[in-house]
Amino acid sequence: MIRKMNTNDYDLFLKFTKLFYESDAVLHQIPDAFHVRAFEEMMKSSNYIEGYLFEYEGEAVGYAITAKSYSHEAGGLMLWIDELYILDDYRSMGIGRDFFNYLRSTLDQSIMRLRLEVEMENERATEFYQKMGFDFLEYDQMYKDIDRSNQD
């Protein structure tokens, strides 16, 4: 079962997001405060970030976070699958496919593109995403974090 997270899911979210950031699916860990901030933002509003919990036979087995932004390139809103994590013992059981089917059936009509990031070394995830219809972009992304540690 796929469902949106609620305030009662705080501990589960922290458990899963920390496992995700300890895995080889990401390049580096993040401060604990970032996990807390993400949950707080999800609970404030679903305008641009939403969290989903994956359950199998009544047990929580993974999660996803999506974030909305506008894409001029896509001609409308874009939904980032920002994080997707399923416990090892529950992978290849159709849960990821169920999540994408859930998104497809519940997406707002203004969403024109789905987008995600994947570590190239994560061949299993890459193959899965391709089966779900994702293609590679022909360019790399760049980023710059804003250092706010010296601000009051």
Secondary structure, DSSP 4 states (H G I P E B T S, - for coil): -EEE--GGGHHHHHHHHHHHHHSTTSSS---HHHHHHHHHHHHH-SSSEEEEEEEETTEEEEEEEEEEEEETTTTEEEEEEEEEEE-GGGTTSSHHHHHHHHHHHH--TTEEEEEE---TT-HHHHHHHHHTT----SS---------TT--
